Amino acid sequence: MTRNKQFFTKFCTFIILVLVVNMALNAVYNHWMYYFRLSRNQDAQFEAYSDTLKYLMLGNSHDRVNPEILGNGFSYMTPKESYIQTYYKLKYILKKTNKKPENIFLSIDPVNFSPRTEKDVSFDGYWRKYLNYYEMAIENHDPGYFMNWFTGNFCSYVGNYKYAYMSLLFINVDLLKIKNGYIPARNYKNFAKEPDREALGFEIATAYLSSYSKKSVLGESKYYCKILALCKQYKIHLMLLRMPMTDEYLKYARKMVDLDKLDREIIDITRKHCDDYQVFDFRNEFHGKPEYFFNADHVNPDGVKIISLKIKQFTIDH
């Protein structure tokens, strides 16, 4: 009897210690994780934003337009953001804040529609404030979203150890460089100086597009359509972006998928659900100019400036 009592006491003590350590690790990770810090800074700046919200940039890192150049804009794009996350953030903005944008920028590169991308969610430790995991699980018939809810609330560091390491490297990042939500484009290397650009283009194209079938069939577009529906309901003009890509990336992307076919299908979907949009196609803007890229699929600050100025000039002319 005494042995059983001792075992039970030790077991309970062990469980309590595990829970305490887990709570501590989760709290430290959520507080110091690099992307979480950037996103919380954006949240605070958006809450304090009081100017006319003429332009709102949403989506992932391919939606990199500098609002400081356009004027009266705010950049709310976050790394690895998928349409499901964009939809819930936009829904939150429109229904729970007093800020309604006149125009929204959104990337429509085929990577956003790949079979594995649209329903993918990352960084639940941050996104749990926006996402409705119960609704997502019911709509998509996927109970896995309940696990996303659990990890996001209680152990968001699990499986994200590379981001914990990255956060140590960027622990002294200057958040004051973020203005109107805009996270400056990375600039500590230049794609033109990479010794094997072909390999890097192949690597990124494979990572992004390998889930497509040989027939280049779009994945689920449910949440993209939901975004379009919100824009239509609130009378918001959509500014759809194809950002520049390197020649090396496009070379292998075209070998893997039919980009032209995918582009047409994306526009067909858009046209069915939205009648107030325009497309800015800069995909080949920097053909033969690798010096405007940070890596195979992201422009550097010089590239961002050129694209932002071109968009600004277009809005002035029209």
C-alpha positions as CSV (number, residue, x, y, z in Angstrom):
1,M,0.0,0.0,0.0
2,T,2.9,2.3,0.9
3,R,4.7,1.5,-2.3
4,N,1.6,2.3,-4.4
5,K,1.2,5.6,-2.6
6,Q,4.8,6.5,-3.2
7,F,4.6,5.6,-6.9
8,F,1.4,7.6,-7.2
9,T,3.1,10.6,-5.5
10,K,6.1,10.4,-7.8
11,F,4.0,10.0,-10.8
12,C,1.9,13.0,-10.0
13,T,5.0,15.0,-9.2
14,F,6.5,14.0,-12.6
15,I,3.3,15.0,-14.5
16,I,3.2,18.4,-12.7
17,L,6.9,19.0,-13.6
18,V,6.3,18.1,-17.2
19,L,3.3,20.5,-17.4
20,V,5.2,23.3,-15.7
21,V,8.2,22.9,-18.0
22,N,5.9,22.7,-21.0
23,M,4.1,25.9,-19.9
24,A,7.5,27.7,-19.5
25,L,8.8,26.5,-22.9
26,N,5.5,27.5,-24.6
27,A,5.5,31.0,-23.0
28,V,9.2,31.6,-23.8
29,Y,8.7,30.5,-27.4
30,N,5.5,32.6,-28.0
31,H,7.3,35.6,-26.5
32,W,10.6,35.4,-28.3
33,M,9.8,33.6,-31.6
34,Y,11.0,35.9,-34.4
35,Y,7.9,35.7,-36.6
36,F,5.6,36.1,-33.6
37,R,7.5,39.3,-32.6
38,L,7.1,40.7,-36.1
39,S,3.4,39.9,-36.2
40,R,2.6,41.3,-32.8
41,N,4.4,44.5,-33.8
42,Q,2.2,44.6,-37.0
43,D,-0.9,44.1,-34.8
44,A,0.1,47.0,-32.5
45,Q,0.8,49.3,-35.5
46,F,-2.4,48.4,-37.2
47,E,-4.4,49.1,-34.1
48,A,-2.7,52.5,-33.8
49,Y,-3.1,53.3,-37.5
50,S,-5.3,56.3,-37.9
51,D,-4.7,57.5,-41.5
52,T,-7.0,56.8,-44.5
53,L,-6.6,53.0,-45.3
54,K,-6.5,53.3,-49.0
55,Y,-4.2,50.2,-49.5
56,L,-4.0,47.0,-47.4
57,M,-1.4,44.4,-48.3
58,L,-2.4,40.9,-47.2
59,G,-1.0,37.4,-47.8
60,N,2.5,35.9,-47.8
61,S,5.9,37.3,-48.5
62,H,5.2,37.4,-52.2
63,D,2.9,40.4,-51.5
64,R,5.8,42.7,-50.8
65,V,4.7,46.3,-51.7
66,N,6.0,49.2,-49.7
67,P,3.0,51.2,-48.3
68,E,5.4,54.1,-47.5
69,I,5.9,54.6,-51.2
70,L,2.2,54.3,-52.1
71,G,1.0,56.4,-49.2
72,N,-2.1,55.8,-47.0
73,G,-1.4,52.1,-46.8
74,F,-0.6,49.3,-44.4
75,S,1.3,46.0,-45.0
76,Y,-0.2,43.1,-43.1
77,M,1.5,40.3,-45.0
78,T,3.2,37.6,-42.9
79,P,5.7,34.7,-43.8
80,K,4.1,31.5,-45.1
81,E,0.6,32.9,-44.8
82,S,-2.0,30.9,-46.7
83,Y,-5.5,32.0,-48.0
84,I,-7.2,30.3,-45.1
85,Q,-5.3,32.6,-42.7
86,T,-5.7,35.6,-44.9
87,Y,-9.5,35.0,-45.0
88,Y,-9.9,34.9,-41.2
89,K,-7.6,38.0,-40.7
90,L,-9.6,40.0,-43.2
91,K,-12.8,38.9,-41.7
92,Y,-11.6,40.0,-38.3
93,I,-10.5,43.4,-39.7
94,L,-13.8,44.0,-41.4
95,K,-16.1,42.8,-38.6
96,K,-14.2,43.7,-35.4
97,T,-12.3,46.9,-36.2
98,N,-13.4,50.3,-37.6
99,K,-10.9,50.0,-40.5
100,K,-12.1,49.2,-44.0
101,P,-9.6,49.3,-46.8
102,E,-10.4,50.8,-50.2
103,N,-8.1,48.4,-52.0
104,I,-6.5,45.1,-51.1
105,F,-3.3,43.7,-52.5
106,L,-3.2,39.9,-52.8
107,S,-0.7,37.6,-54.4
108,I,-2.1,35.1,-57.0
109,D,1.0,33.1,-57.8
110,P,0.1,29.5,-58.5
111,V,2.0,28.4,-55.4
112,N,-0.9,29.9,-53.4
113,F,-3.3,27.4,-55.1
114,S,-1.1,24.3,-55.0
115,P,-2.9,21.2,-53.7
116,R,-1.1,21.3,-50.3
117,T,-1.0,25.0,-49.7
118,E,-4.4,26.6,-49.2
119,K,-5.4,24.5,-46.3
120,D,-2.0,24.6,-44.7
121,V,-1.6,26.6,-41.6
122,S,1.6,27.5,-39.8
123,F,2.5,29.3,-36.6
124,D,-0.7,28.5,-34.7
125,G,0.8,30.1,-31.5
126,Y,0.1,33.4,-33.3
127,W,-2.7,32.6,-35.6
128,R,-5.0,31.1,-32.9
129,K,-6.1,34.7,-32.2
130,Y,-7.8,34.8,-35.7
131,L,-8.6,31.3,-36.8
132,N,-11.8,29.4,-36.0
133,Y,-10.4,25.9,-35.8
134,Y,-13.8,24.3,-35.1
135,E,-15.3,25.9,-38.2
136,M,-12.3,24.9,-40.2
137,A,-12.5,21.3,-39.0
138,I,-16.2,21.1,-39.8
139,E,-16.0,22.8,-43.2
140,N,-13.0,20.8,-44.4
141,H,-14.0,17.5,-42.7
142,D,-10.5,17.5,-41.1
143,P,-10.3,16.9,-37.3
144,G,-6.6,17.7,-37.6
145,Y,-7.4,21.3,-37.1
146,F,-8.3,20.5,-33.5
147,M,-4.7,19.4,-33.0
148,N,-3.6,22.8,-34.5
149,W,-5.8,24.5,-31.9
150,F,-4.3,22.4,-29.1
151,T,-0.7,22.9,-30.1
152,G,-1.2,26.6,-30.8
153,N,-2.6,27.1,-27.3
154,F,-0.5,24.8,-25.2
155,C,2.7,23.7,-27.0
156,S,3.3,25.8,-30.1
157,Y,7.0,25.2,-29.9
158,V,6.6,21.5,-30.8
159,G,8.0,20.8,-34.3
160,N,9.2,24.3,-34.7
161,Y,12.7,24.0,-33.3
162,K,14.4,25.5,-36.4
163,Y,12.3,28.7,-35.7
164,A,13.5,28.7,-32.1
165,Y,17.1,28.6,-33.4
166,M,16.4,31.3,-35.9
167,S,14.8,33.4,-33.2
168,L,18.1,33.3,-31.2
169,L,19.9,34.6,-34.3
170,F,17.5,37.5,-34.7
171,I,17.0,38.2,-31.0
172,N,18.3,41.7,-31.4
173,V,16.3,42.5,-34.6
174,D,15.3,46.2,-34.8
175,L,11.5,46.2,-34.8
176,L,11.7,50.0,-35.3
177,K,12.4,49.3,-39.0
178,I,8.8,48.1,-39.4
179,K,6.7,51.0,-40.5
180,N,3.0,50.8,-41.3
181,G,3.3,47.1,-40.8
182,Y,5.9,46.7,-43.6
183,I,8.7,44.2,-42.9
184,P,11.7,45.4,-45.0
185,A,12.8,42.9,-47.6
186,R,15.9,40.9,-46.7
187,N,19.2,42.4,-48.0
188,Y,22.1,40.5,-46.5
189,K,22.8,38.6,-49.7
190,N,22.2,39.1,-53.5
191,F,21.0,36.4,-55.8
192,A,23.3,37.7,-58.6
193,K,26.3,36.6,-56.5
194,E,25.1,33.1,-55.8
195,P,27.5,30.5,-57.3
196,D,24.8,28.1,-58.4
197,R,21.6,29.9,-59.2
198,E,20.3,27.0,-61.3
199,A,20.3,24.7,-58.3
200,L,18.6,27.3,-56.1
201,G,15.9,27.9,-58.7
202,F,15.2,24.2,-59.0
203,E,15.1,23.8,-55.2
204,I,12.5,26.5,-54.7
205,A,10.4,25.5,-57.7
206,T,10.3,21.9,-56.4
207,A,9.4,22.9,-52.9
208,Y,6.5,25.1,-54.1
209,L,5.1,23.2,-57.0
210,S,5.8,19.5,-56.5
211,S,2.3,18.8,-55.1
212,Y,0.7,19.7,-58.5
213,S,-0.2,16.8,-60.8
214,K,1.2,16.5,-64.3
215,K,-2.1,18.0,-65.6
216,S,-1.5,21.2,-63.5
217,V,-4.8,21.1,-61.7
218,L,-5.4,23.8,-59.1
219,G,-5.9,22.8,-55.5
220,E,-8.8,23.8,-53.4
221,S,-9.8,27.5,-53.9
222,K,-12.4,27.7,-51.2
223,Y,-10.8,30.3,-49.0
224,Y,-9.6,32.4,-52.0
225,C,-13.3,32.6,-53.0
226,K,-14.2,33.5,-49.4
227,I,-11.8,36.4,-49.6
228,L,-13.4,37.5,-52.9
229,A,-16.8,37.3,-51.3
230,L,-15.7,39.5,-48.4
231,C,-14.3,42.1,-50.8
232,K,-17.5,42.1,-52.8
233,Q,-19.7,42.4,-49.7
234,Y,-17.7,45.3,-48.4
235,K,-17.1,46.9,-51.8
236,I,-13.3,46.6,-51.7
237,H,-11.2,46.8,-54.9
238,L,-8.9,43.9,-55.4
239,M,-5.3,44.5,-56.7
240,L,-4.0,41.1,-57.6
241,L,-0.2,40.6,-57.8
242,R,2.2,38.4,-59.7
243,M,5.5,39.4,-58.2
244,P,8.8,39.1,-60.0
245,M,10.5,35.7,-60.1
246,T,14.0,34.8,-61.2
247,D,14.7,33.3,-64.6
248,E,16.1,30.2,-62.8
249,Y,12.9,29.7,-60.8
250,L,10.6,30.2,-63.8
251,K,12.7,27.8,-65.9
252,Y,12.1,24.9,-63.6
253,A,8.5,26.0,-62.7
254,R,7.5,25.8,-66.3
255,K,9.0,22.3,-66.6
256,M,6.9,21.2,-63.6
257,V,3.6,22.9,-64.3
258,D,1.7,24.8,-67.1
259,L,2.0,28.3,-65.6
260,D,-0.1,29.9,-68.3
261,K,-2.9,27.4,-67.8
262,L,-2.9,27.9,-64.1
263,D,-2.9,31.7,-64.5
264,R,-6.0,31.5,-66.7
265,E,-7.8,29.2,-64.3
266,I,-7.0,31.6,-61.4
267,I,-8.4,34.5,-63.3
268,D,-11.5,32.5,-64.3
269,I,-12.2,31.7,-60.6
270,T,-11.7,35.4,-59.8
271,R,-14.0,36.6,-62.5
272,K,-16.8,34.3,-61.3
273,H,-16.7,35.6,-57.8
274,C,-15.6,39.2,-58.1
275,D,-16.3,42.0,-60.6
276,D,-14.0,44.7,-59.1
277,Y,-10.4,43.6,-59.6
278,Q,-7.3,44.3,-61.6
279,V,-4.1,42.3,-62.1
280,F,-0.5,43.6,-61.8
281,D,1.7,41.0,-63.6
282,F,5.4,41.6,-62.8
283,R,6.4,38.0,-63.0
284,N,9.0,38.6,-65.8
285,E,9.7,42.2,-64.8
286,F,13.3,41.5,-63.9
287,H,14.2,39.0,-66.6
288,G,18.0,38.8,-66.9
289,K,18.4,41.0,-63.7
290,P,19.2,38.7,-60.8
291,E,20.6,41.6,-58.9
292,Y,17.1,42.7,-57.9
293,F,16.5,39.4,-56.0
294,F,17.4,38.3,-52.5
295,N,16.8,34.6,-53.5
296,A,15.1,32.6,-56.2
297,D,11.6,33.9,-55.5
298,H,11.9,37.1,-53.4
299,V,12.9,40.6,-54.6
300,N,15.4,42.6,-52.5
301,P,14.8,46.2,-51.3
302,D,15.8,47.6,-54.8
303,G,13.3,45.3,-56.4
304,V,10.5,46.2,-54.0
305,K,11.2,49.9,-54.6
306,I,10.9,49.5,-58.4
307,I,7.7,47.5,-58.2
308,S,6.1,49.8,-55.6
309,L,6.9,52.9,-57.7
310,K,5.4,51.3,-60.8
311,I,2.2,50.6,-59.0
312,K,2.2,54.1,-57.6
313,Q,2.6,55.6,-61.0
314,F,-0.2,53.4,-62.3
315,T,-2.6,54.6,-59.6
316,I,-1.6,58.2,-60.4
317,D,-2.3,57.7,-64.1
318,H,-5.6,56.1,-63.5
